[in-house]
Amino acid sequence: MFDNLTQRLSRVMKTLRGEARISEANIQEALREVRVALLEADVALPVVREFIARVRDKALGNEVIDSLTPGQAVVSVVHRELVHLMGERNDALNLAAKPPVVILMAGLQGSGKTTTSGKLAKWLKEQQRKKVLLTSCDVYRPAAIEQLKTLAAQVETDFFPAAGSDKPADIALAALDFARKHYHDVLIVDTAGRLAIDEAMMREIRDLHAALSPTETLFVVDAMQGQDAVNTAKAFSDALPLTGVILTKLDGDARGGAALSVRHVTGKPIKFAGVGEKLTGLEAFHPDRMASRILGMGDVLSLIEDVQKGVDRQEAEKLAKKVKSGKGFDLEDFKQQIVQMKKMGGLAALADKLPGNLAQMAQGAPQMDDRVIRRIEGIINSMTPHERAKPELIKASRKRRIASGAGVTVQEVNRLLNQFEQTQKMMKMMAKGGLAKMMRSMKGMFPGMR
């Protein structure tokens, strides 16, 4: 989402590298480019003005360390101000209230409220060990209640049913009573949205808020909306005592201005970011990590967290022993690694959190979507255990049999065997400590890497 902004900011910093010191003239030129970059990213104009003023003051003030070059100094100031703009730190949900803690979800239709409710239920269940109840007060959108019921089943949390003829306030109060009687820790209430802000919707959600007295009132906003997101955020902030914001579709290809504007406009912290369609795609929002990603520094901490969540530790230890010994890495191990990558959202999701140069290298890798993963699994599953352990045995007749069993062409079997062979070479280099050699070999494995 921030690719264009990252590239423009990188160019600005490069122009300052040749300067001996920061002056009014060169900082003015650099900030002009930063202003254009932010406006192109759809950041709200008042936010841009304040941001530029703060960066200018800090860059020309006494806060710049003498040992830094002008480029480093401006990067440091811009990073700090981006963090300040997005809220300084991650604000966790308030789960310390008397149970059931009520979380009210608000936002326009299409912002992703219902899917985010399911994601949040899964996050609370798995990360916080909470017993969660989901309910929907959206009696207007066809199948909205059924959609949330299906999501509740997928994340294996309880669901309080309702009919389209029920009143939203009655559904909410009945769900709250049910949650109390069945000792739920958290009640998540999904509300109706509209295609645009209207008084009837605002009145209804104000009534729901008054009836439930929620601990958390979260505004769900589509990060791809740009300036519209800012206007919507302002309207909801004026109507409701919001406690936080959830940005959805942060992995989209829009310009990302909402992420930099919504905190400033509402005055409320961004608590979560939604990435991807899967129910695992909800991350705690860390302003410092997001600022690093925008400036092309990557987000290594979030990457480590993703790996820790997605990797089977026992399998990883077994593989590490094989890599260390320099032998034994076979096609069964290859399949397991691809499945682990899939659990973490694929190579593209991981590459987004790498520092700029490494991210560019990974972007040339083939996209591992579910269809590709299933095809690879099908090909390997069509092999005998002996063939998986000794791929060198797979000659023409065996390839034809495997292709027929997997429903693919012989060329696809050859492609898989070539990918495995190159991965095997990388493993051997890692065992010998040749990281530089390994990175060079990846150019052949992933076309487009430099």
C-alpha atoms as one frame of an Amber mdcrd trajectory, in Angstrom:
protein
   0.000   0.000   0.000   2.805   2.450   0.841   5.079   1.532  -2.096   4.737
   4.867  -3.911   5.151   6.901  -0.712   8.191   4.823   0.281   9.851   5.311
  -3.120   9.302   9.084  -3.122  10.575   9.513   0.441  13.637   7.408  -0.422
  14.430   9.720  -3.335  14.122  12.759  -1.051  16.604  11.292   1.422  19.061
  10.412  -1.369  19.142  14.035  -2.575  20.258  15.135   0.899  23.135  12.649
   1.157  25.528  14.852  -0.768  24.867  17.912   1.397  27.421  18.904   4.032
  24.807  20.221   6.451  21.115  20.935   6.803  20.209  24.451   5.712  16.970
  26.386   5.234  17.384  26.013   1.449  17.967  22.265   1.157  15.424  21.333
   3.833  12.829  23.495   2.043  13.407  21.587  -1.203  13.277  18.208   0.549
  10.082  19.082   2.426   8.428  20.204  -0.798   8.978  16.679  -2.137   7.748
  15.124   1.131   4.590  17.279   0.919   3.910  16.091  -2.641   4.534  12.466
  -1.610   2.034  12.718   1.273  -0.626  14.445  -0.836  -0.233  11.801  -3.549
  -0.711   9.173  -0.830  -4.117  10.803  -0.127  -3.152  12.121   3.315  -5.562
  14.865   4.449  -4.308  18.397   3.733  -4.497  19.676   7.371  -2.487  16.621
   8.447   0.147  17.284   5.765   0.514  20.925   6.788   1.020  20.109  10.462
   3.383  17.227   9.684   5.599  19.353   7.391   5.719  22.190   9.955   6.811
  19.806  12.726   9.497  18.162  10.562  10.879  21.578   9.519  11.047  22.783
  13.125  12.765  19.619  14.355  15.191  19.359  11.412  16.328  22.990  11.752
  16.214  22.988  15.544  18.680  21.707  18.086  17.344  18.132  18.131  19.469
  16.973  15.174  22.580  15.114  16.347  25.796  16.579  14.913  27.257  13.181
  14.021  24.400  12.410  11.594  24.577  13.299   7.914  21.765  15.557   6.589
  20.048  12.553   4.982  20.228  10.490   8.194  19.053  13.432  10.269  15.977
  14.037   8.127  15.135  10.306   8.049  15.355  10.303  11.856  13.067  13.336
  12.177  10.559  12.063   9.594  10.462   8.666  11.330   9.773  10.263  14.728
   7.072  12.507  13.291   5.392   9.614  11.456   5.280   7.713  14.753   3.839
  10.783  16.472   1.250  11.190  13.699   0.060   7.583  13.999  -0.118   7.552
  17.792   3.299   6.912  19.426   2.555   3.347  20.608   0.151   0.442  20.335
  -2.929   0.911  22.533  -4.242  -2.458  23.668  -7.916  -3.281  24.140  -9.259
  -2.606  27.620 -10.144  -6.117  28.786  -9.840  -5.375  32.505 -13.498  -4.349
  32.968 -16.109  -6.550  34.645 -17.054  -9.356  32.209 -18.580  -9.545  29.763
 -16.499  -6.766  28.186 -18.668  -5.313  25.399 -16.993  -4.323  22.110 -19.211
  -2.311  19.746 -18.151  -2.306  16.077 -19.049   0.804  14.052 -18.438   1.874
  10.450 -19.877   2.201   6.960 -21.190  -0.714   4.889 -18.331  -2.330   3.007
 -15.665  -1.246   5.497 -15.219  -4.855   6.635 -16.976  -4.710  10.033 -18.434
  -8.216   9.918 -15.228  -9.934   8.756 -13.224  -7.873  11.262 -15.613  -8.968
  14.049 -14.764 -12.588  13.192 -11.036 -11.826  13.031 -11.175 -10.028  16.387
 -13.032 -12.958  17.977 -10.306 -15.316  16.756  -7.561 -12.964  18.010  -9.185
 -12.680  21.464  -9.676 -16.432  21.700  -6.172 -17.429  20.594  -4.013 -14.530
  21.804  -5.869 -13.536  24.981  -7.528 -16.878  25.879 -10.966 -15.253  26.160
 -14.390 -16.867  25.842 -16.079 -14.774  23.134 -19.711 -14.327  22.069 -20.522
 -12.800  18.673 -23.836 -11.225  17.696 -25.118  -9.140  14.786 -27.511  -6.190
  14.992 -27.447  -5.694  11.215 -31.070  -6.503  10.366 -30.960  -4.575   7.067
 -28.246  -6.146   4.938 -29.368  -9.485   3.454 -27.584 -12.445   5.058 -25.479
 -10.230   7.366 -26.527 -12.277  10.409 -25.839 -15.541   8.569 -22.413 -14.267
   7.488 -21.390 -13.595  11.090 -22.826 -16.948  12.181 -20.653 -18.679   9.566
 -17.570 -16.740  10.709 -18.280 -17.672  14.354 -18.368 -21.345  13.347 -15.067
 -20.983  11.463 -13.266 -19.424  14.444 -15.084 -21.790  16.855 -16.641 -19.125
  19.063 -20.217 -18.834  20.344 -22.850 -16.960  18.356 -26.065 -15.366  19.604
 -28.716 -15.743  16.870 -31.232 -13.108  15.801 -33.985 -12.665  13.235 -34.235
  -9.929  10.617 -37.539  -8.829  12.162 -35.959  -8.115  15.589 -35.036  -4.618
  16.732 -31.255  -4.004  16.975 -31.461  -2.783  20.606 -33.465  -5.889  21.621
 -30.877  -8.188  19.966 -28.003  -6.415  21.721 -29.605  -6.538  25.200 -30.617
 -10.194  24.801 -27.063 -11.066  23.709 -25.633  -9.200  26.714 -27.958 -11.110
  29.070 -26.941 -14.407  27.412 -23.240 -13.519  27.742 -23.655 -12.804  31.475
 -25.539 -16.041  32.135 -23.034 -18.172  30.206 -19.900 -16.524  31.633 -18.475
 -15.071  28.421 -15.453 -12.821  28.818 -16.180 -10.679  25.748 -19.283  -9.798
  23.710 -18.605  -8.428  20.198 -21.589  -6.590  18.691 -21.573  -6.092  14.910
 -23.759  -3.160  13.817 -25.447  -2.098  10.594 -23.686   0.152   8.143 -24.934
   2.299   5.285 -23.436   3.190   1.945 -23.145   6.754   3.259 -23.505   8.517
   6.605 -27.137   9.255   7.464 -28.901  10.439  10.584 -30.988   7.259  11.006
 -27.849   5.098  11.171 -26.151   7.459  13.618 -29.245   7.571  15.836 -29.472
   3.756  15.872 -25.827   3.252  16.838 -26.063   5.973  19.511 -29.063   4.103
  20.979 -27.099   0.833  20.917 -24.189   2.535  22.652 -26.503   3.957  25.352
 -28.117   0.541  25.925 -24.892  -1.472  26.090 -22.403   0.995  27.648 -19.556
  -0.749  25.789 -16.027  -0.800  27.149 -14.655  -0.469  23.613 -16.299   1.325
  20.681 -14.166   0.574  17.644 -14.474   2.451  14.354 -13.739   0.132  11.417
 -12.517   1.993   8.335 -11.364   0.830   4.914  -7.772   2.039   4.424  -8.373
   2.157   0.656 -10.985   4.921   0.954  -8.467   7.782   1.114 -10.033  11.187
   1.822 -13.504   9.637   2.246 -12.147   7.657   5.190 -11.160  10.902   6.910
 -14.634  12.435   6.447 -16.301   9.244   7.716 -13.966   9.099  10.703 -14.839
  12.686  11.630 -18.592  11.993  11.459 -18.384   8.870  13.644 -16.031  10.563
  16.089 -18.523  13.418  16.519 -21.447  11.014  17.011 -19.858   8.396  19.285
 -17.305   8.301  22.099 -14.902   6.120  20.112 -12.113   4.309  21.959 -10.111
   3.154  18.954  -9.842   2.496  15.217  -9.334  -0.653  13.148  -7.894  -0.106
   9.652  -8.928  -2.796   7.171  -7.401  -3.747   3.781  -4.014  -2.338   4.752
  -2.456  -4.807   2.325  -4.397  -3.313  -0.614  -2.951  -1.337  -3.495  -4.475
   2.051  -2.604  -2.314   4.951  -1.491  -2.613   4.496   2.275  -3.407   8.070
   3.318  -6.102   6.907   5.740  -3.491   5.228   7.939  -1.688   8.557   8.326
  -4.807  10.724   8.699  -7.385   8.871  10.779  -5.501   9.087  14.101  -5.045
  12.853  13.700  -8.702  13.431  12.755 -10.356  11.268  15.443  -7.785  11.707
  18.196  -8.271   7.980  18.875  -5.564   5.293  18.641  -5.360   2.810  15.777
  -5.554  -0.493  17.664  -5.528  -3.054  14.850  -4.791  -3.381  11.147  -6.559
  -5.880   8.914  -4.382  -7.579   6.292  -5.709 -10.164   3.846  -8.997 -12.014
   3.613  -8.112 -14.844   6.003  -9.389 -14.807   9.578  -5.784 -14.787  10.826
  -5.240 -11.434   9.083  -5.532  -9.083  12.053  -2.433  -7.459  13.572  -1.923
  -5.131  16.513  -1.040  -1.721  15.039   2.396  -0.434  16.075   3.065   3.145
  14.857   6.848   2.791  15.132   6.862  -0.391  13.036   4.532   1.124  10.435
   6.746   4.227  10.195   9.760   1.978   9.564   7.891   0.187   6.776   6.878
   3.484   5.156  10.534   4.614   5.160  11.685   1.330   3.606  13.334   0.042
   6.805  11.064  -3.002   7.057   9.241  -4.369  10.095  11.420  -7.160  11.391
   9.660  -7.432  14.787   6.274  -8.143  13.158   7.988 -10.561  10.773   9.440
 -12.493  13.732   5.996 -12.571  15.385   4.434 -13.939  12.176   7.074 -16.657
  11.967   6.624 -17.609  15.634   2.849 -17.918  15.154   3.014 -19.789  11.840
   5.911 -22.201  12.298   5.622 -25.622  13.922   8.545 -25.549  16.367   9.167
 -29.310  16.349   9.205 -29.441  12.554  11.540 -26.422  12.479  13.968 -28.087
  14.882  13.973 -31.277  12.776  14.692 -29.255   9.638  17.443 -27.275  11.407
  19.212 -30.526  12.271  19.013 -31.649   8.647  20.356 -28.314   7.402  23.181
 -28.406   9.940  24.207 -31.892   8.864  24.094 -30.787   5.205  22.104 -33.826
   4.103  18.696 -35.410   4.347  16.594 -32.457   3.063  14.028 -34.239   0.843
  10.798 -33.513  -1.009   8.683 -34.212   2.075  10.589 -31.454   3.916  10.155
 -29.201   0.861   6.377 -29.717   0.999   6.289 -28.959   4.736   8.163 -25.670
   4.231   5.726 -24.525   1.541   2.760 -25.354   3.797   4.383 -23.362   6.641
   4.880 -20.404   4.272   1.198 -20.619   3.324   0.204 -20.405   7.009   2.142
 -17.150   7.308   0.299 -15.574   4.366   2.757 -16.464   1.608   6.038 -14.930
   0.514   4.386 -11.642  -0.547   3.044 -11.044   2.982   6.479 -11.678   4.498
   8.281  -9.585   1.871   6.125  -6.571   2.762   7.841  -6.486   6.177  11.411
  -6.830   4.914  13.736  -3.813   4.573  13.584  -2.173   1.120  16.469  -3.975
  -0.624  15.482  -7.442   0.628  11.802  -6.784  -0.167  12.749  -5.974  -3.778
  14.642  -9.249  -4.017  11.673 -11.245  -2.691   9.185  -9.531  -5.003  10.552
 -11.505  -7.924   9.514 -14.777  -6.277   6.571 -16.723  -7.715   3.325 -16.077
  -5.850   2.411 -19.030  -3.643  -1.387 -18.828  -3.688  -3.621 -21.673  -2.487
  -3.937 -23.094  -6.013  -0.148 -23.303  -6.477   0.297 -24.817  -3.001  -2.341
 -27.483  -3.702  -0.684 -28.340  -7.035   2.732 -28.757  -5.381   1.221 -30.917
  -2.628  -0.604 -32.989  -5.261   2.601 -33.627  -7.232   4.599 -34.631  -4.139
   1.723 -36.766  -2.794   1.699 -38.663  -6.138   5.277 -39.814  -5.474   6.185
 -42.910  -3.491   7.930 -42.394  -0.109  11.110 -43.747  -1.736  10.899 -41.166
  -4.543  10.358 -38.308  -2.057  13.457 -39.371  -0.142  15.555 -39.853  -3.306
  14.342 -37.447  -6.036  17.284 -38.381  -8.241  15.422 -41.649  -8.999  12.638
 -39.746 -10.775  13.306 -40.237 -14.499  11.024 -39.937 -17.554   8.665 -42.890
 -16.889   8.247 -41.984 -13.221   7.611 -38.342 -14.140   4.800 -39.408 -16.479
   3.228 -41.549 -13.753   3.489 -38.733 -11.158   2.046 -36.154 -13.598  -0.877
 -38.464 -14.383  -1.552 -39.098 -10.690  -1.483 -35.380  -9.842  -3.440 -34.284
 -12.927  -0.651 -31.995 -14.167   1.800 -31.928 -17.080   5.282 -33.446 -17.049
   6.653 -29.894 -17.450   5.120 -28.932 -14.083   6.748 -31.946 -12.429  10.082
 -30.865 -13.955   9.559 -27.301 -12.702   8.908 -28.548  -9.166  12.000 -30.780
  -9.220  14.128 -27.835 -10.428  12.808 -25.607  -7.617  13.531 -28.367  -5.100
  17.059 -28.849  -6.446  17.827 -25.135  -6.062  16.332 -25.087  -2.554  18.493
 -28.098  -1.686  21.593 -26.212  -2.891  20.624 -23.242  -0.704  20.295 -25.548
   2.300  23.787 -26.923   1.687  25.216 -23.393   1.460  23.475 -22.446   4.713
  25.013 -25.518   6.353  28.455 -24.279   5.260  27.731 -20.738   6.418  27.814
 -19.283   2.908  25.050 -16.687   3.224  26.459 -14.522   0.405  26.593 -17.559
  -1.903  23.046 -18.460  -0.894  21.734 -14.972  -1.769  23.438 -15.169  -5.186
  21.861 -18.574  -5.834  18.412 -17.168  -5.074  18.680 -15.025  -8.214  18.417
 -18.183 -10.240  15.578 -19.590  -8.177  13.500 -16.390  -8.212  13.733 -14.527
 -11.535  13.806 -10.754 -11.202  16.059 -10.649  -8.132  19.052  -8.287  -8.341
